[in-house]
Amino acid sequence: MKIICLSCGHKVDLGDAYDDYAGQIKCSTCGAILELKTEAGGLKAAAVTRERPLEESAAAAPVHEPAVRRY
Protein backbone atom coordinates (compact mmCIF):
# COMPACT_ATOMS: atom_id res chain seq x y z
CA MET A 1 0.00 0.00 0.00
CA LYS A 2 1.27 3.45 -0.90
CA ILE A 3 0.11 6.75 0.59
CA ILE A 4 1.15 10.38 0.28
CA CYS A 5 1.99 12.31 3.46
CA LEU A 6 -0.71 14.89 4.04
CA SER A 7 1.84 17.28 5.53
CA CYS A 8 4.70 17.28 3.00
CA GLY A 9 3.51 15.23 0.00
CA HIS A 10 6.22 12.55 0.33
CA LYS A 11 5.25 9.15 -1.13
CA VAL A 12 5.35 6.46 1.56
CA ASP A 13 5.26 2.74 0.73
CA LEU A 14 3.71 1.00 3.73
CA GLY A 15 3.96 -2.53 2.38
CA ASP A 16 1.52 -5.37 2.97
CA ALA A 17 1.82 -5.20 6.76
CA TYR A 18 -0.49 -2.16 6.75
CA ASP A 19 -3.30 -3.67 4.61
CA ASP A 20 -5.54 -3.93 7.71
CA TYR A 21 -4.32 -1.30 10.16
CA ALA A 22 -5.64 1.40 12.45
CA GLY A 23 -3.15 3.65 14.20
CA GLN A 24 -0.40 6.18 13.76
CA ILE A 25 2.60 6.29 11.46
CA LYS A 26 5.41 8.83 11.26
CA CYS A 27 6.50 10.35 7.94
CA SER A 28 10.21 9.67 7.52
CA THR A 29 10.69 12.93 5.59
CA CYS A 30 8.94 15.63 7.64
CA GLY A 31 8.23 13.81 10.91
CA ALA A 32 4.47 14.43 10.79
CA ILE A 33 2.30 11.95 12.66
CA LEU A 34 -0.51 10.54 10.51
CA GLU A 35 -3.54 8.69 11.84
CA LEU A 36 -4.50 5.96 9.35
CA LYS A 37 -7.24 3.40 8.96
CA THR A 38 -6.91 0.78 6.23
CA GLU A 39 -9.04 -2.23 5.34
CA ALA A 40 -8.38 -4.95 2.76
CA GLY A 41 -5.46 -3.00 1.27
CA GLY A 42 -7.44 0.22 0.81
CA LEU A 43 -7.18 3.50 2.67
CA LYS A 44 -10.39 4.28 4.59
CA ALA A 45 -9.29 7.37 6.54
CA ALA A 46 -6.21 9.55 7.00
CA ALA A 47 -5.53 12.66 9.06
CA VAL A 48 -2.51 14.61 10.30
CA THR A 49 -2.49 14.46 14.09
CA ARG A 50 0.73 16.47 14.53
CA GLU A 51 2.72 18.46 12.01
CA ARG A 52 5.90 18.03 14.04
CA PRO A 53 6.42 15.33 16.65
CA LEU A 54 6.26 16.46 20.26
CA GLU A 55 8.33 15.02 23.07
CA GLU A 56 7.12 11.48 23.54
CA SER A 57 5.84 10.54 26.96
CA ALA A 58 5.71 7.05 28.41
CA ALA A 59 1.91 7.11 28.04
CA ALA A 60 2.00 8.09 24.34
CA ALA A 61 0.51 5.68 21.82
CA PRO A 62 3.09 3.82 19.74
CA VAL A 63 3.98 5.45 16.43
CA HIS A 64 5.07 3.17 13.61
CA GLU A 65 7.79 4.22 11.20
CA PRO A 66 7.46 2.23 7.99
CA ALA A 67 10.55 1.21 6.11
CA VAL A 68 11.60 3.91 3.66
CA ARG A 69 11.43 3.09 -0.04
CA ARG A 70 12.51 5.92 -2.30
CA TYR A 71 11.03 6.29 -5.80
N, C-alpha and C positions, 0 to 999 in steps of 0.2 A: 504494500500500500504506500502510495506517495501522497504527501500533502505539501502545501505551501504555508510557510509561517505567516500568520496574520499580522505580525509586527514588522518584519523586514522583507518578506517576499522570498526568502531562501527556500529552495526545494529540499524537502526532507524525505528520505526513503525509510519508512518505518519497518519494512519487511513483513513477513507473514505472522510474526509474533503478535502484531497489533490488529489482526483481523477482527477479533472480538475483544474489545478493550474499553474500559471506562476509567479515566484518571488523567493525570497530568504528565506532560512531557516538557523538556527544556530544549529550546532551539540552540543548536551548537554554534550558530553564527552570532546572534544578538543576545542570547541569554533569556529571552522572553519565556514565560511559563504559559503553556497552552493547555486548556482543559479540553479533552477529546472524548468522544463516544463513537465507537465503531461497532458495526454488526455485519457479519458475513462478508467481510472484506470491503465494506462501504462506509464512508464517513456519514454519520448521522447528525453530529453536532460538534462545533468547535468554537472556542472563545479564548481570548487573551485574558488570563487572570492577573498577570503582572508583566509590565513592560520590561522591567529590570528586576532580577532576583533580589529579594531582601535577605537579610541575615537569617539563616535557617535555625529554627529552634528545635529542641528535642521532640516537641509535640507536632511539628509540621508533617503534613502528609508526604509520603515519598514522591519524588519527582524522577521520572525515568528519562535518561538521556540515550536516545537511539544511536546506534552506530552510524557514523558519518559516511555517506557515499556521495562523492562529488560527481557532477555531470559535466 
